[in-house]
Amino acid sequence: MSRRWWLWAVVLGLTSVIGAAQDELARAKRINQQAIGIDAHIDTLQRILIEKVDIGQPLPKGHVDIPRLKEGGMHAPFFALWVPTYYRGAEAVRRTLDLRDAMQRVLDAHPQEIELATTASDIERVVGSGKIAAFLTVEGGHQIDNDLAVLRMYYRLGIRSMTLTHFRNNDWADSSTDTPKHNGLTDFGKQVIREMNRLGMIVDVSHVSDKTFYDTLAVTTKPLIASHSACRVLSDIARNMTDDMLRALAKNGGVVGINFGSGFLSQKSAEALKKSISNLAAAEPDLTGKALDDYAREQYIKVFQSGPTEPSALLDDMVANIDHAVKVAGIDHVGIGSDYDGVSSVPAGLEDVSHMPNLTAALLKRGYSEADIKKILGGNFLRVIREVTGK
């Protein structure tokens, strides 16, 4: 073969490969737009409260805004009302209400773009109208200040999910990243689970200790979620789930949302994540009111605006965690819980929510069917929302 014909063959080959990749990405984008994309955990509300960003506009930084949610096909994110554990008692309740107010200001400013959803039927209706469906979750049981009346008021404010703990134990449940204090759930902690079941609030076991997880399973009458965790066998951190936990969650009918944080996905990034969590959990300021809010702002800037704290994982690491969870728990029990705007390092190819079709394309390449991908993208979480809220 002459050199000219050899070069021509190479060019044709490259053109064919590029064309196939473009076709695959186009198919992935179509799937994402057709799916009811549910991300079970984003931390964008802290940006809205602290940085005063307008997520109705494309933002130059961060992982999420309304235009990028639509572009990526993630139409129904769980907006986390996250309050650091150094907010205690009434201060934690106050900060939760500040976050709920921040969410309301978004809803009021962009009524044609985003709407509160409290049931699966709401999500279907809102997404069907072309809007983003905002589903609200409290990220830490300390935020109820040991008071079921506060929990009930959160429900009346449209909040439909709660993570039982965060980085530290609270007065009724042990965290995965603290020294055990209660041997799982206390009697009051079990009351919290029962009241959430009665109300129709989703119980979220991300962040809890292994014993708290199993205690919760023994009490709940509804499916649980682990909104933003991954597989401990692939990254050995306490925030991730063991294979036995994945199997138990599946038996309960629940769903694990795979976290996009690099340290959750890859062992090479795990040690840096452990150090970061330890530093965050160690904070113990003796402050209240504005002084405490100012401290929280300083910590936020230090953590989330200083760049990645661990090496970036790969898109293949994300797919490996999905593959493993599907293998162990089954296709009906795996979803997405990115932790966008709450982690500093995400896999290359998933730099923000607009890149979600890259994950779909990778799953197609791995042999997943369109129907199964739609379950992972949101169908599985939609089922749990329907089972728990009753609508």
Buried (B, 14 or more C-beta within 10 A) or exposed (E): EEEEEEEEEEEEEEEEEEEEEEEBBEBBBBBBBEBBBBBBBBBBBBBBBBBEBBBBEEBEEBBBBBBBBBBBBBBBBBBBBBBBBBBBEEBBBBBBBBBBEBBEBBBEEBEEBBBBBBBBBBBBBBBEEEBBBBBBBBBBBBBBBBEBEBBBBBBEBBBBBBBBBBBBBBBBBBBBBBEBBBEBBBEEBBBBBBBBBEBBBBBBBBBBBBBBBBBBBEBBEBBBBBBBBBBBBBBEBBBBBBBEBBBBBBEBBBBBBBBBBBBBBBBBBBBBBBEBBEEBBEBEBEBBEEEBBEBBBEBBEEBBEEEEBBEBBBBBBBBBBBBBBBEBBBBBBBBBBBBBBBBBBBBBBBBBBBBBBBBBBBBBEEEBEBEBBBBBBBBBBBBBBBBBBEE
